[in-house]
Amino acid sequence: MTVEKLKNSIAPYSDVILFMITLLLVNWFWKYTVIGDEQGDLVTWFGLDITDPFELLSCHVASMVYWLVSLVRDTVHMVGEHTIRFDSGSALSIIWGCSGLKQSFIWMCLMLTVRGNRSTWLHKLWYIPVGWLCCYVFNILRIFWIALIIEHHPTWFYAMHDCVFKYMFYAMLFGLWVLFVEKIRKE
């Protein structure tokens, strides 16, 4: 197969290939440059202290999740700024990694790598913030559902957090990206 035939055969998939490469590179970049401990006492990027935005947002997410859970359960209590505890003994700590900032950063990078002309860039100016809003809402709903599940099934936490909802988050990002590439982008 010649190079030209190879290029022609993968051309229909070039946007998806670019999405996957960007997703992998951005995840790798984040994993090796943004370092934080489980308590969220210190988050660094290339050695610089960037804890404050993570702390602010994780406290906000915890309070929003607590508020939502308290609408449907009277067995929930807020302990400190980050921990939601149930009368059943189950608890959930909203740490720096639960802030949704990583997914928002990934979303921005995915959108910045979408190919297009000047019109595409004008659409990106409003669509990137729409994606950030979707990340914010999805993140709060994700933690809300995890909280409700672990109230009576605390051993399900890792399956829900590390598998189910993590990949649902990426599926949501992919869906938003597909909508942009297929319906909004102008070439």
Backbone as numpy.savetxt, mean C-alpha at the origin, in Angstrom:
# Nx Ny Nz CAx CAy CAz Cx Cy Cz
14.68 -17.09 -33.61 13.83 -15.92 -33.61 14.73 -14.68 -33.61
14.43 -13.78 -34.48 15.23 -12.56 -34.57 14.80 -11.57 -33.48
15.65 -10.59 -33.30 15.36 -9.57 -32.30 14.08 -8.83 -32.65
13.89 -8.56 -33.93 12.70 -7.85 -34.38 11.43 -8.66 -34.10
11.48 -9.94 -34.35 10.32 -10.80 -34.08 10.03 -10.87 -32.58
11.10 -10.92 -31.79 10.93 -10.94 -30.34 10.28 -9.65 -29.86
10.76 -8.52 -30.36 10.18 -7.23 -29.99 8.71 -7.16 -30.37
8.38 -7.66 -31.56 6.99 -7.65 -32.02 6.11 -8.58 -31.19
6.68 -9.69 -30.76 5.87 -10.65 -30.00 5.59 -10.18 -28.57
6.50 -9.39 -27.98 6.25 -8.91 -26.62 5.64 -7.50 -26.59
5.53 -6.84 -27.74 4.99 -5.48 -27.79 3.62 -5.35 -27.13
2.69 -6.29 -27.34 1.38 -6.14 -26.68 1.45 -6.20 -25.14
2.54 -6.75 -24.63 2.69 -6.92 -23.19 3.67 -5.93 -22.58
4.14 -4.98 -23.37 5.20 -4.08 -22.90 4.78 -3.27 -21.68
3.53 -2.81 -21.64 3.08 -2.04 -20.47 3.07 -2.90 -19.22
2.58 -4.14 -19.33 2.53 -5.04 -18.18 3.95 -5.42 -17.74
4.83 -5.64 -18.69 6.23 -5.94 -18.35 6.86 -4.76 -17.61
6.59 -3.56 -18.09 7.11 -2.36 -17.42 6.52 -2.23 -16.02
5.23 -2.54 -15.86 4.60 -2.54 -14.54 5.32 -3.49 -13.60
5.54 -4.72 -14.04 6.17 -5.73 -13.20 7.60 -5.35 -12.84
8.36 -4.86 -13.80 9.74 -4.45 -13.53 9.76 -3.30 -12.53
8.89 -2.32 -12.74 8.82 -1.18 -11.83 8.44 -1.64 -10.43
7.43 -2.49 -10.33 6.99 -2.99 -9.03 8.12 -3.71 -8.30
8.83 -4.56 -9.01 9.94 -5.30 -8.39 11.07 -4.37 -7.96
11.45 -3.44 -8.83 12.54 -2.52 -8.50 12.19 -1.59 -7.33
10.97 -1.08 -7.33 10.56 -0.16 -6.27 10.48 -0.91 -4.93
9.93 -2.13 -4.96 9.89 -2.94 -3.73 11.30 -3.21 -3.22
12.20 -3.57 -4.12 13.58 -3.83 -3.74 14.22 -2.57 -3.17
14.04 -1.44 -3.85 14.60 -0.17 -3.39 14.09 0.16 -1.99
12.79 0.03 -1.78 12.20 0.33 -0.47 12.77 -0.58 0.60
12.80 -1.88 0.29 13.24 -2.87 1.28 14.66 -2.59 1.76
15.53 -2.13 0.89 16.93 -1.95 1.25 17.31 -0.52 1.60
16.37 0.42 1.49 16.72 1.80 1.84 15.89 2.37 2.98
14.67 1.87 3.16 13.81 2.34 4.24 13.85 1.29 5.34
14.47 1.63 6.45 14.70 0.67 7.54 13.99 1.17 8.79
13.24 0.27 9.41 12.55 0.62 10.65 12.41 -0.58 11.55
12.24 -0.31 12.83 12.05 -1.40 13.77 10.55 -1.64 13.97
10.20 -2.72 14.65 8.80 -3.07 14.86 8.04 -2.06 15.70
8.72 -1.37 16.60 8.05 -0.40 17.45 7.85 0.94 16.73
8.54 1.16 15.62 8.41 2.41 14.89 9.12 3.56 15.55
10.03 3.24 16.49 10.75 4.31 17.19 11.69 5.06 16.26
12.19 4.38 15.24 13.11 5.01 14.31 12.95 4.39 12.92
12.70 5.23 11.95 12.64 4.82 10.55 13.67 5.67 9.82
14.53 5.01 9.06 15.59 5.74 8.36 15.54 5.45 6.87
16.06 6.40 6.12 16.23 6.27 4.68 17.65 6.75 4.38
18.49 5.82 3.93 19.91 6.11 3.72 20.53 6.74 4.97
20.08 6.28 6.14 20.61 6.76 7.41 19.97 8.03 7.94
19.11 8.68 7.16 18.42 9.90 7.62 17.16 9.51 8.37
16.89 10.16 9.48 15.71 9.89 10.28 14.46 10.44 9.57
13.58 9.54 9.16 12.32 9.93 8.51 11.13 9.40 9.31
11.29 9.27 10.60 10.28 8.67 11.47 8.98 9.48 11.51
9.07 10.79 11.54 7.90 11.64 11.81 6.69 11.38 10.90
6.84 11.35 9.57 5.64 11.10 8.76 5.04 9.72 9.00
5.89 8.73 9.24 5.39 7.39 9.52 4.65 7.35 10.85
5.21 8.02 11.85 4.58 8.08 13.17 3.23 8.78 13.09
3.21 9.91 12.43 1.97 10.69 12.29 0.89 9.86 11.58
1.26 9.24 10.49 0.26 8.50 9.71 -0.15 7.21 10.41
0.76 6.52 11.05 0.36 5.28 11.74 -0.56 5.58 12.92
-0.35 6.69 13.62 -1.28 7.10 14.68 -2.65 7.43 14.10
-2.65 8.13 12.98 -3.92 8.47 12.32 -4.65 7.20 11.87
-3.93 6.29 11.23 -4.54 5.04 10.77 -5.11 4.27 11.95
-4.36 4.19 13.04 -4.85 3.48 14.24 -6.13 4.11 14.76
-6.18 5.43 14.81 -7.39 6.08 15.32 -8.57 5.89 14.37
-8.33 5.91 13.07 -9.40 5.68 12.10 -9.92 4.25 12.19
-9.01 3.30 12.29 -9.41 1.89 12.40 -10.17 1.67 13.71
-9.68 2.24 14.79 -10.38 2.12 16.07 -11.80 2.68 15.94
-11.94 3.84 15.33 -13.25 4.46 15.16 -14.17 3.54 14.36
-13.67 2.99 13.25 -14.49 2.10 12.43 -14.89 0.83 13.19
-13.93 0.24 13.86 -14.23 -0.99 14.62 -15.24 -0.70 15.72
-15.09 0.45 16.39 -16.01 0.78 17.48 -17.44 1.01 16.98
-17.60 1.25 15.69 -18.95 1.38 15.13 -19.68 0.04 15.10
-18.91 -1.05 15.00 -19.53 -2.38 14.88 -19.25 -3.29 16.07
-18.35 -2.90 16.94 -18.01 -3.70 18.12 -17.90 -2.79 19.34
-18.48 -3.22 20.44 -18.31 -2.47 21.68 -17.27 -3.14 22.58
-16.53 -4.05 22.00 -15.52 -4.81 22.75 -14.10 -4.34 22.43
-13.97 -3.17 21.87 -12.67 -2.68 21.41 -12.22 -1.49 22.26
-10.90 -1.41 22.46 -10.33 -0.32 23.26 -9.04 0.14 22.58
-8.79 1.44 22.67 -7.55 2.01 22.17 -6.57 2.06 23.32
-5.39 1.46 23.12 -4.36 1.45 24.15 -3.17 2.23 23.59
-2.92 3.39 24.14 -1.87 4.23 23.59 -2.29 4.79 22.24
-1.32 5.14 21.43 -1.61 5.74 20.12 -1.66 4.73 18.99
-1.16 3.51 19.23 -0.98 2.57 18.13 -1.68 1.22 18.31
-2.20 0.92 19.48 -2.67 -0.43 19.75 -4.18 -0.46 19.95
-4.80 -1.41 19.27 -6.23 -1.67 19.39 -6.36 -3.02 20.08
-7.08 -3.04 21.19 -7.22 -4.27 21.97 -8.70 -4.62 22.13
-8.97 -5.91 22.04 -10.33 -6.41 22.21 -10.49 -7.06 23.57
-11.72 -7.12 24.06 -12.00 -7.79 25.32 -11.62 -9.27 25.26
-11.55 -9.84 24.06 -11.17 -11.25 23.91 -9.69 -11.48 24.22
-8.93 -10.38 24.35 -7.50 -10.48 24.61 -6.65 -10.26 23.37
-7.24 -10.30 22.21 -6.51 -10.05 20.96 -6.18 -8.57 20.86
-5.04 -8.28 20.24 -4.62 -6.89 20.06 -3.93 -6.73 18.72
-3.95 -5.51 18.25 -3.36 -5.17 16.95 -2.57 -3.89 17.13
-1.28 -3.91 16.80 -0.46 -2.70 16.84 -0.26 -2.18 15.44
-0.55 -0.91 15.25 -0.38 -0.27 13.95 1.01 0.37 13.95
1.97 -0.30 13.31 3.35 0.19 13.30 3.62 1.02 12.05
4.84 1.49 11.91 5.21 2.37 10.79 4.92 1.73 9.44
5.10 0.42 9.33 4.87 -0.27 8.06 3.41 -0.35 7.68
2.51 -0.03 8.62 1.06 -0.05 8.36 0.54 1.31 7.92
1.43 2.25 7.72 1.02 3.62 7.41 0.46 3.76 6.00
0.81 2.86 5.10 0.37 2.97 3.71 1.30 3.82 2.86
2.36 4.36 3.46 3.28 5.21 2.69 4.04 4.41 1.63
4.38 3.17 1.93 5.09 2.35 0.94 4.23 2.15 -0.30
2.97 1.80 -0.10 2.09 1.55 -1.24 1.84 2.84 -2.03
1.78 3.97 -1.33 1.62 5.25 -2.01 2.85 5.59 -2.84
4.02 5.28 -2.30 5.27 5.48 -3.04 5.32 4.57 -4.27
4.95 3.32 -4.08 4.91 2.37 -5.21 3.96 2.87 -6.28
2.77 3.34 -5.86 1.79 3.85 -6.81 2.36 5.00 -7.63
3.01 5.95 -6.96 3.58 7.09 -7.67 4.62 6.61 -8.69
5.49 5.69 -8.29 6.52 5.20 -9.20 5.90 4.46 -10.39
4.87 3.67 -10.13 4.19 2.97 -11.22 3.63 3.96 -12.23
3.01 5.01 -11.71 2.40 6.00 -12.61 3.45 6.81 -13.36
4.56 7.11 -12.70 5.61 7.89 -13.37 6.27 7.11 -14.50
6.19 5.78 -14.46 6.81 4.99 -15.53 5.84 4.63 -16.65
4.58 5.03 -16.54 3.63 4.79 -17.64 4.04 5.66 -18.82
4.19 5.00 -19.97 4.58 5.72 -21.18 3.41 6.56 -21.69
3.74 7.63 -22.39 2.69 8.46 -22.97 3.22 9.80 -23.44
2.30 10.61 -23.92 2.66 11.93 -24.42 2.31 13.01 -23.39
2.30 14.25 -23.82 2.03 15.38 -22.90 0.66 15.25 -22.25
-0.32 14.81 -23.00 -1.67 14.62 -22.46 -1.66 13.58 -21.34
-0.87 12.53 -21.52 -0.76 11.50 -20.49 -0.26 12.10 -19.19
0.74 12.98 -19.28 1.29 13.60 -18.08 0.27 14.50 -17.40
-0.56 15.17 -18.18 -1.61 16.01 -17.58 -2.62 15.14 -16.82
-2.94 13.98 -17.37 -3.85 13.06 -16.67 -3.20 12.49 -15.41
-1.91 12.28 -15.46 -1.21 11.77 -14.28 -1.29 12.75 -13.11
-1.35 14.07 -13.41 -1.39 15.08 -12.36 -2.61 14.92 -11.45
-3.73 14.45 -12.00 -4.89 14.23 -11.14 -5.04 12.76 -10.75
-4.53 11.85 -11.57 -4.75 10.43 -11.29 -3.82 9.90 -10.19
-2.63 10.44 -10.08 -1.73 10.01 -8.99 -2.37 10.32 -7.63
-2.89 11.55 -7.39 -3.58 11.78 -6.11 -4.82 10.90 -5.90
-5.53 10.58 -6.98 -6.67 9.66 -6.86 -6.18 8.30 -6.36
-5.06 7.85 -6.89 -4.47 6.59 -6.44 -4.03 6.65 -4.99
-3.47 7.79 -4.58 -3.08 7.96 -3.18 -4.31 7.86 -2.26
-5.41 8.48 -2.68 -6.64 8.41 -1.90 -7.13 6.96 -1.82
-7.07 6.24 -2.92 -7.46 4.83 -2.92 -6.55 4.01 -2.00
-5.25 4.30 -2.01 -4.32 3.61 -1.11 -4.68 3.88 0.34
-4.99 5.12 0.65 -5.35 5.51 2.01 -6.60 4.76 2.47
-7.65 4.82 1.67 -8.92 4.17 2.04 -8.74 2.66 2.12
-8.07 2.07 1.14 -7.87 0.62 1.15 -7.06 0.20 2.37
-6.04 0.96 2.72 -5.20 0.63 3.86 -6.01 0.61 5.16
-6.84 1.61 5.35 -7.66 1.66 6.55 -8.66 0.50 6.57
-9.30 0.23 5.43 -10.25 -0.88 5.37 -9.54 -2.22 5.55
-8.34 -2.35 5.03 -7.54 -3.57 5.19 -7.28 -3.85 6.68
-6.83 -2.85 7.39 -6.52 -3.03 8.80 -7.81 -3.22 9.61
-8.87 -2.54 9.22 -10.18 -2.73 9.85 -10.62 -4.19 9.76
-10.53 -4.78 8.57 -10.95 -6.18 8.40 -10.03 -7.13 9.15
-8.75 -6.84 9.14 -7.81 -7.68 9.91 -8.17 -7.62 11.40
-8.47 -6.41 11.88 -8.83 -6.26 13.29 -10.08 -7.08 13.63
-11.10 -6.98 12.79 -12.32 -7.74 13.05 -12.06 -9.25 13.03
-11.22 -9.69 12.13 -10.92 -11.12 12.03 -10.15 -11.61 13.25
-9.14 -10.84 13.67 -8.30 -11.34 14.76 -8.96 -11.24 16.13
-10.08 -10.52 16.23 -10.75 -10.46 17.53 -11.04 -11.87 18.05
-11.51 -12.73 17.18 -11.84 -14.10 17.59 -10.91 -15.15 17.00
-10.06 -14.73 16.06 -9.12 -15.67 15.42 -7.73 -15.05 15.36
-7.08 -14.84 16.50 -5.78 -14.16 16.51 -4.70 -14.90 15.73
-4.82 -16.20 15.60 -3.80 -16.96 14.86 -3.90 -16.74 13.36
-4.95 -16.12 12.91 -5.11 -15.84 11.48 -4.39 -14.57 11.05
-3.82 -13.83 11.99 -3.23 -12.53 11.68 -2.24 -12.60 10.52
-1.24 -13.47 10.63 -0.19 -13.49 9.60 -0.73 -13.90 8.23
-1.64 -14.83 8.20 -2.23 -15.22 6.91 -2.99 -14.05 6.29
-3.76 -13.35 7.11 -4.53 -12.21 6.59 -3.61 -11.04 6.22
-2.65 -10.73 7.09 -1.78 -9.57 6.89 -0.75 -9.81 5.79
-0.05 -10.93 5.86 1.08 -11.17 4.95 0.68 -11.81 3.63
-0.49 -12.38 3.56 -0.90 -13.06 2.32 -2.12 -12.40 1.70
-3.26 -12.57 2.33 -4.52 -12.16 1.71 -4.56 -10.67 1.40
-4.47 -9.83 2.43 -4.65 -8.40 2.22 -3.46 -7.73 1.55
-2.28 -8.27 1.75 -1.10 -7.73 1.07 -1.26 -7.83 -0.44
-1.69 -9.01 -0.90 -1.83 -9.20 -2.34 -3.09 -8.55 -2.89
-4.10 -8.39 -2.03 -5.27 -7.62 -2.45 -4.88 -6.16 -2.68
-3.96 -5.64 -1.86 -3.47 -4.27 -2.02 -2.79 -4.13 -3.38
-1.92 -5.08 -3.71 -1.23 -5.03 -5.00 -2.21 -5.22 -6.16
-3.23 -6.04 -5.96 -4.25 -6.22 -7.00 -5.02 -4.92 -7.22
-5.31 -4.19 -6.14 -5.98 -2.91 -6.26 -5.11 -1.92 -7.04
-3.81 -1.88 -6.71 -2.90 -1.00 -7.45 -2.86 -1.38 -8.93
-2.82 -2.68 -9.21 -2.81 -3.13 -10.60 -4.10 -2.73 -11.30
-5.23 -2.88 -10.63 -6.51 -2.48 -11.23 -6.55 -1.00 -11.55
-6.09 -0.16 -10.63 -6.03 1.28 -10.90 -5.11 1.58 -12.07
-3.99 0.88 -12.11 -3.02 1.08 -13.19 -3.63 0.66 -14.53
-4.31 -0.48 -14.57 -4.95 -0.95 -15.80 -6.00 0.06 -16.27
-6.79 0.57 -15.34 -7.79 1.59 -15.70 -7.13 2.79 -16.36
-6.01 3.23 -15.80 -5.31 4.38 -16.38 -4.78 4.04 -17.76
-4.08 2.92 -17.89 -3.44 2.56 -19.15 -4.47 2.30 -20.26
-5.55 1.65 -19.90 -6.54 1.24 -20.90 -7.60 2.30 -21.21
-7.97 3.12 -20.23 -9.09 4.04 -20.42 -8.73 5.51 -20.36
-7.70 5.88 -19.63 -7.44 7.30 -19.39 -6.25 7.81 -20.20
-5.21 7.00 -20.29 -3.99 7.42 -21.00 -4.31 7.77 -22.45
-3.74 8.83 -22.91 -3.89 9.26 -24.31 -2.53 9.17 -24.97
-2.44 8.42 -26.05 -1.15 8.29 -26.76 -1.23 8.94 -28.12
